[in-house]
Amino acid sequence: MEVIETQRHREARVEDLERFLEACRDAAEEDGHWKVASISLRVNHADPLAVLEAIYEPGEFHAYLEHPQTGEAIAGAEAVCSGSWAGPGRFAEARAFADEVLEHTIAVGDLDTPGSGPHFLGAFPFFDEARAGGENAFPRAVLFLPHWQVRQTQGRYVAVANCRVEADADPTLLARRIWEAHQRFISFRYGEELPPPPPRLRQRAEVGGEGHYCRQVGAALQRVRANAYEKIVLARALDLTFDRALRPLETANRLRNRFPSCHAFSFANAHGQSLIGATPERLLETDGRRLRTEAIAGSAQRGTSAREDARFASDLLASEKDLREHAHVVESIRRRLASVGITLPDPPPPRLLALPNVQHLHTPLEAELPDGTHLLAVADALHPTPAVGGTPREAALPDILRLEAFPRGLYAGLVGWFDHRGAGEWVVAIRSALIDGPHARLFAGAGLVEGSQPESEERETRLKMQALLDAITEEGNP
C-alpha cells in the first residue's frame, strides 16, 4: 500500500505522536519509573534481514530469525533495555524482567496487525554457568527489547519503534526521530551496493587437534556400553581465519537461501561477535494457545542420484540404531513437557526431514498450552533436549564438559523471541558459527548411542560443517 501524505497531514501525525510521548513522560514522572513507548506501523514491504543489514552496527545488540519456507521472519536491533542472568533460575528471571518491562510499556499504532507490539529477543547458551577459563562471548541468558523491530508474518509486514521515555524526556525531539524513522520504513531503500568478494580462508585448525573428535567419541561410547547413559551428543569445532573481517548477515542471507526449510538466525552480543546458523531444530513455537515442538534425531547422508538418495533414506527409516536414538528424544520431550502440565498425544512414526546436505528422522509434536504457562517455562523444561545433550541428561552433561575440547557457549543453546501476547518461537542454535572479525569457529555434533562408530560420526559432523563453510566461502573442506 502506498502512503501519500500532505505536509499538513504529516505535521498532524507528528503532533499526535508528540502528545502520546508527553503522556508517557507524565506517567514516568508520576510513578518515578521510565516508560517504554511502543509504536507499531504496518508497512508495504520490509524484508527483516535486509533492513537489519542496512542498519547493522557491530557494537549493538541484534537478533534475526527466519523460516523462509513459511515466510515468517523477525529482526531487531539496538536495546532499549536488556538483562542478563546465569544459573538454574535464568529462564524465570528473564521472564520476570520482561513482565516488569511490560508493566511500564504503553503501545499504540496498528496493534490489530499480526506481528505488532513489543517483542523481546534473546539467547540462552547451552549451559547455565560459564565454563571456567572458557569462551564467554554471551551471558548465560540475555534478553533485550529492541529499539527497532521488523516482523514479517502471514504475508504482512510491521515496523515497531520502542522508545524509553524518562521523566525528563523531550517529547518533541523523540517524536521527530521516531516519525522520521517510520517514514523510512514505509518506503525503505535498501541501497544498490554490490557485496565484496567472499573472504579467502588463510588458516584452519581442528580444536583439540586432528583425531581428537574420534578419540573422544570412542571414550563416550565406552561410557554408553557401561550404561552411564543411553545417549550423549558430542560436538567438534573448527577454527578458521580469513583475510578480512566476515560479514555475518551476508552469510545468514546465503544460509536462508540454501536451506529454506531450516531456521536461519543471527544473534549479536553488542561487542562485535555474532552466532549465525541455519538450524533444522525448533525447540518450541506457540501462538499463546497451541504449543508446537519436534524431535529430530537420526541422520544419513544425501545421495548423488535419486536411487542412492532413496537407498540412504530407506536405510535410515529401517535403522535400529537411529530409530532407538530418535525414540529417546521423543520420550524425553514427552516426559519433560509433562513436568509443566502439558500432555502430548501418542506421536506418529518418524518421517524424513530432507535437507540439501543431510537427512534426519523427524517427528512433529503438538499440544494445548495450559492457561498461565509461559513459553519460557516450557523452554526451561525442554532445554537441552537429548538431540543436543543426551539422556539421561544429568549423566550426559558432565561428560560433555569433560570430553569436548571447547566451551559450547551459545552453540546448541536457544535463540528466539516472544511478544506481549504470549506468542513466540525458540530454536536450537546448531549448524552454527561464532563470527568475530576475520575469525570463525564452526560447530557440529552427532548423537552417540550403542552401535555408533567414531568414523561415521566424524563423517556426519563433516557434512554438517561443510554446509556452513560453503556459506561463508567457497574454499576449503573441514
VOTI-378882 format. One record per residue (C-alpha): residue in three letters; x, y, z. Coordinates in steps of 0.1 Angstrom, whole numbers, padded with zeros to 4 digits, always signed. Layout:
<recs>
ALAXYZ;...
</recs>
This chain:
<recs>
MET+0000+0000+0000;GLU+0015+0033-0009;VAL+0011+0061+0016;ILE+0010+0097+0003;GLU+0006+0124+0029;THR+0004+0162+0026;GLN+0028+0183+0048;ARG-0002+0194+0069;HIS-0013+0158+0075;ARG+0022+0148+0083;GLU+0025+0176+0109;ALA-0008+0165+0125;ARG+0005+0129+0128;VAL+0038+0141+0144;GLU+0018+0162+0168;ASP-0003+0132+0177;LEU+0029+0112+0184;GLU+0043+0141+0204;ARG+0011+0142+0226;PHE+0014+0104+0231;LEU+0050+0108+0242;GLU+0041+0136+0265;ALA+0016+0113+0282;CYS+0043+0087+0286;ARG+0066+0113+0301;ASP+0039+0124+0325;ALA+0033+0088+0335;ALA+0070+0083+0341;GLU+0072+0114+0363;GLU+0041+0104+0382;ASP+0052+0069+0394;GLY+0090+0075+0392;HIS+0097+0049+0367;TRP+0107+0052+0330;LYS+0082+0041+0304;VAL+0085+0023+0271;ALA+0066+0038+0243;SER+0059+0012+0216;ILE+0046+0024+0182;SER+0036-0002+0156;LEU+0031+0007+0119;ARG+0020-0016+0091;VAL+0042-0012+0061;ASN+0040-0024+0025;HIS+0072-0044+0024;ALA+0103-0046+0047;ASP+0125-0077+0045;PRO+0136-0081+0081;LEU+0171-0093+0072;ALA+0177-0066+0046;VAL+0166-0039+0070;LEU+0189-0053+0097;GLU+0217-0054+0072;ALA+0211-0018+0063;ILE+0212-0006+0099;TYR+0237-0031+0112;GLU+0262-0018+0138;PRO+0287-0043+0153;GLY+0286-0026+0186;GLU+0249-0031+0191;PHE+0226-0060+0200;HIS+0208-0076+0171;ALA+0187-0107+0166;TYR+0173-0122+0134;LEU+0153-0154+0129;GLU+0136-0166+0098;HIS+0119-0197+0084;PRO+0119-0190+0046;GLN+0096-0218+0037;THR+0068-0204+0058;GLY+0076-0167+0052;GLU+0079-0160+0090;ALA+0107-0136+0100;ILE+0118-0111+0127;ALA+0147-0088+0132;GLY+0155-0063+0159;ALA+0184-0041+0167;GLU+0197-0018+0195;ALA+0185-0023+0230;VAL+0160-0001+0247;CYS+0166-0022+0278;SER+0183-0055+0284;GLY+0191-0080+0311;SER+0215-0109+0316;TRP+0214-0138+0341;ALA+0231-0171+0350;GLY+0224-0202+0369;PRO+0194-0226+0371;GLY+0169-0197+0375;ARG+0179-0179+0343;PHE+0146-0186+0324;ALA+0124-0175+0354;GLU+0145-0144+0359;ALA+0143-0135+0322;ARG+0105-0138+0323;ALA+0103-0116+0354;PHE+0124-0090+0336;ALA+0101-0090+0306;ASP+0070-0088+0329;GLU+0083-0058+0346;VAL+0092-0040+0313;LEU+0057-0047+0300;GLU+0041-0033+0332;HIS+0057+0000+0321;THR+0050-0002+0284;ILE+0024+0018+0266;ALA+0017+0006+0230;VAL-0001+0024+0202;GLY-0004+0020+0164;ASP-0015-0008+0142;LEU-0019-0033+0171;ASP-0045-0054+0153;THR-0019-0064+0127;PRO-0001-0098+0133;GLY+0034-0092+0144;SER+0028-0058+0160;GLY+0037-0046+0195;PRO+0068-0051+0216;HIS+0088-0083+0211;PHE+0116-0095+0234;LEU+0146-0111+0216;GLY+0171-0133+0234;ALA+0196-0161+0237;PHE+0202-0188+0262;PRO+0236-0206+0259;PHE+0238-0244+0263;PHE+0250-0244+0299;ASP+0235-0222+0326;GLU+0270-0215+0340;ALA+0301-0204+0321;ARG+0329-0229+0317;ALA+0360-0219+0338;GLY+0385-0202+0316;GLY+0363-0207+0286;GLU+0347-0185+0259;ASN+0322-0160+0274;ALA+0310-0142+0243;PHE+0274-0145+0256;PRO+0259-0142+0291;ARG+0242-0174+0303;ALA+0210-0157+0294;VAL+0203-0124+0277;LEU+0171-0107+0267;PHE+0166-0073+0251;LEU+0138-0051+0239;PRO+0149-0037+0205;HIS+0147-0001+0196;TRP+0139-0010+0160;GLN+0120-0042+0151;VAL+0106-0055+0118;ARG+0084-0086+0116;GLN+0070-0105+0086;THR+0041-0128+0093;GLN+0011-0141+0074;GLY+0021-0121+0044;ARG+0022-0088+0063;TYR+0050-0065+0075;VAL+0051-0044+0107;ALA+0077-0020+0118;VAL+0079-0012+0155;ALA+0098+0015+0173;ASN+0103+0011+0210;CYS+0115+0042+0229;ARG+0125+0046+0265;VAL+0108+0077+0279;GLU+0123+0092+0311;ALA+0106+0117+0333;ASP+0128+0145+0319;ALA+0124+0134+0282;ASP+0119+0159+0254;PRO+0087+0146+0236;THR+0092+0169+0206;LEU+0127+0155+0199;LEU+0116+0119+0204;ALA+0085+0123+0182;ARG+0105+0137+0153;ARG+0131+0109+0155;ILE+0105+0082+0156;TRP+0084+0097+0129;GLU+0113+0101+0105;ALA+0124+0065+0112;HIS+0089+0052+0105;GLN+0088+0071+0072;ARG+0120+0054+0062;PHE+0104+0020+0069;ILE+0073+0029+0048;SER+0095+0032+0017;PHE+0127+0016+0028;ARG+0156+0020+0005;TYR+0180-0009+0006;GLY+0208+0006-0015;GLU+0224-0009-0045;GLU+0260-0016-0034;LEU+0275-0048-0046;PRO+0287-0072-0020;PRO+0325-0076-0017;PRO+0340-0109-0030;PRO+0340-0138-0005;PRO+0368-0137+0021;ARG+0397-0161+0015;LEU+0405-0187+0040;ARG+0440-0184+0055;GLN+0441-0209+0083;ARG+0421-0238+0096;ALA+0426-0259+0127;GLU+0406-0286+0145;VAL+0400-0275+0181;GLY+0418-0302+0202;GLY+0439-0313+0173;GLU+0435-0338+0145;GLY+0419-0370+0156;HIS+0407-0356+0189;TYR+0370-0360+0180;CYS+0372-0396+0171;ARG+0391-0403+0203;GLN+0365-0386+0224;VAL+0337-0403+0206;GLY+0354-0437+0214;ALA+0357-0427+0251;ALA+0320-0417+0252;LEU+0309-0450+0236;GLN+0327-0468+0264;ARG+0305-0449+0288;VAL+0274-0458+0268;ARG+0284-0495+0269;ALA+0289-0492+0307;ASN+0253-0479+0309;ALA+0264-0445+0322;TYR+0238-0430+0298;GLU+0218-0442+0268;LYS+0228-0413+0246;ILE+0253-0384+0246;VAL+0258-0357+0219;LEU+0294-0347+0213;ALA+0304-0318+0191;ARG+0335-0308+0174;ALA+0347-0273+0165;LEU+0368-0259+0136;ASP+0387-0226+0139;LEU+0390-0206+0107;THR+0409-0174+0100;PHE+0402-0153+0068;ASP+0419-0125+0051;ARG+0393-0099+0061;ALA+0365-0094+0085;LEU+0335-0116+0079;ARG+0300-0101+0073;PRO+0277-0123+0094;LEU+0244-0110+0079;GLU+0255-0117+0044;THR+0263-0153+0054;ALA+0229-0155+0071;ASN+0213-0145+0038;ARG+0232-0173+0019;LEU+0221-0198+0046;ARG+0184-0188+0043;ASN+0185-0192+0005;ARG+0203-0226+0006;PHE+0183-0240+0035;PRO+0147-0227+0032;SER+0133-0255+0054;CYS+0156-0245+0083;HIS+0156-0215+0106;ALA+0183-0190+0096;PHE+0194-0169+0125;SER+0219-0144+0138;PHE+0224-0131+0173;ALA+0249-0104+0182;ASN+0262-0096+0217;ALA+0269-0059+0213;HIS+0306-0065+0214;GLY+0312-0073+0178;GLN+0306-0111+0180;SER+0277-0129+0163;LEU+0264-0165+0163;ILE+0249-0173+0129;GLY+0235-0206+0115;ALA+0207-0225+0098;THR+0191-0249+0123;PRO+0167-0277+0114;GLU+0155-0279+0150;ARG+0128-0257+0165;LEU+0126-0261+0203;LEU+0091-0247+0205;GLU+0066-0223+0189;THR+0033-0211+0202;ASP+0006-0186+0195;GLY-0002-0185+0232;ARG-0027-0213+0229;ARG-0012-0242+0210;LEU+0024-0255+0215;ARG+0044-0270+0187;THR+0077-0287+0191;GLU+0096-0316+0173;ALA+0120-0344+0177;ILE+0150-0346+0153;ALA+0175-0374+0158;GLY+0190-0400+0135;SER+0209-0389+0104;ALA+0220-0401+0070;GLN+0238-0385+0041;ARG+0222-0375+0008;GLY+0228-0394-0023;THR+0242-0381-0056;SER+0214-0399-0076;ALA+0178-0405-0069;ARG+0183-0442-0063;GLU+0213-0436-0040;ASP+0193-0409-0021;ALA+0163-0433-0017;ARG+0186-0461-0005;PHE+0201-0439+0022;ALA+0166-0427+0032;SER+0152-0463+0033;ASP+0182-0475+0054;LEU+0177-0446+0078;LEU+0140-0454+0083;ALA+0149-0490+0090;SER+0180-0484+0111;GLU+0176-0499+0146;LYS+0203-0477+0160;ASP+0188-0444+0145;LEU+0152-0454+0155;ARG+0164-0460+0190;GLU+0182-0427+0192;HIS+0150-0410+0179;ALA+0128-0427+0204;HIS+0150-0415+0232;VAL+0144-0379+0221;VAL+0106-0383+0217;GLU+0102-0400+0251;SER+0123-0373+0268;ILE+0103-0345+0253;ARG+0070-0361+0264;ARG+0084-0366+0300;ARG+0097-0330+0302;LEU+0065-0314+0290;ALA+0045-0335+0315;SER+0066-0318+0342;VAL+0049-0284+0333;GLY+0015-0299+0329;ILE+0015-0305+0291;THR+0003-0338+0278;LEU+0013-0349+0243;PRO-0008-0374+0224;ASP+0009-0405+0211;PRO+0033-0395+0184;PRO+0032-0408+0148;PRO+0061-0428+0134;PRO+0091-0406+0124;ARG+0092-0392+0089;LEU+0121-0380+0068;LEU+0134-0344+0070;ALA+0155-0340+0039;LEU+0179-0311+0038;PRO+0203-0303+0010;ASN+0233-0319+0027;VAL+0218-0344+0052;GLN+0185-0361+0061;HIS+0170-0368+0095;LEU+0143-0387+0113;HIS+0117-0361+0123;THR+0086-0362+0144;PRO+0064-0331+0148;LEU+0046-0328+0182;GLU+0017-0306+0192;ALA-0004-0300+0223;GLU-0025-0274+0241;LEU-0007-0249+0262;PRO-0022-0246+0297;ASP-0035-0212+0307;GLY-0009-0192+0325;THR+0020-0213+0313;HIS+0047-0190+0298;LEU+0067-0203+0269;LEU+0100-0197+0288;ALA+0088-0222+0314;VAL+0084-0247+0286;ALA+0118-0238+0272;ASP+0133-0243+0306;ALA+0118-0278+0309;LEU+0128-0289+0274;HIS+0164-0275+0272;PRO+0187-0292+0265;THR+0169-0319+0245;PRO+0185-0353+0240;ALA+0191-0342+0204;VAL+0218-0319+0216;GLY+0227-0332+0251;GLY+0219-0367+0259;THR+0197-0389+0281;PRO+0196-0391+0310;ARG+0209-0355+0307;GLU+0220-0354+0343;ALA+0246-0381+0335;ALA+0254-0369+0299;LEU+0261-0332+0305;PRO+0291-0336+0328;ASP+0307-0358+0302;ILE+0301-0332+0275;LEU+0321-0307+0297;ARG+0348-0334+0303;LEU+0352-0347+0267;GLU+0347-0316+0245;ALA+0378-0295+0239;PHE+0360-0262+0238;PRO+0332-0244+0256;ARG+0299-0246+0237;GLY+0288-0210+0245;LEU+0256-0203+0225;TYR+0262-0233+0203;ALA+0233-0258+0209;GLY+0217-0231+0231;LEU+0185-0212+0223;VAL+0178-0182+0201;GLY+0143-0167+0197;TRP+0116-0142+0207;PHE+0083-0137+0225;ASP+0058-0109+0224;HIS+0034-0092+0248;ARG+0006-0117+0238;GLY+0025-0148+0249;ALA+0033-0159+0214;GLY+0069-0167+0204;GLU+0094-0191+0189;TRP+0127-0205+0200;VAL+0152-0226+0180;VAL+0182-0247+0189;ALA+0213-0229+0177;ILE+0231-0258+0159;ARG+0247-0259+0125;SER+0262-0226+0136;ALA+0294-0205+0137;LEU+0307-0178+0161;ILE+0319-0149+0140;ASP+0344-0125+0154;GLY+0360-0102+0128;PRO+0381-0123+0105;HIS+0377-0154+0127;ALA+0350-0180+0127;ARG+0345-0211+0149;LEU+0323-0237+0133;PHE+0304-0262+0154;ALA+0287-0295+0146;GLY+0277-0325+0167;ALA+0264-0361+0165;GLY+0243-0383+0188;LEU+0261-0413+0201;VAL+0242-0445+0212;GLU+0250-0482+0212;GLY+0261-0491+0177;SER+0276-0457+0169;GLN+0311-0457+0152;PRO+0336-0429+0156;GLU+0345-0427+0119;SER+0309-0425+0108;GLU+0301-0398+0134;GLU+0331-0378+0123;ARG+0318-0380+0087;GLU+0284-0368+0098;THR+0298-0337+0115;ARG+0320-0330+0085;LEU+0289-0330+0063;LYS+0271-0305+0086;MET+0302-0282+0088;GLN+0307-0282+0051;ALA+0273-0266+0045;LEU+0282-0237+0068;LEU+0317-0234+0054;ASP+0303-0231+0019;ALA+0280-0203+0030;ILE+0310-0183+0043;THR+0333-0190+0014;GLU+0336-0215-0015;GLU+0370-0226-0003;GLY+0381-0253+0020;ASN+0368-0286+0034;PRO+0365-0293+0071;
</recs>
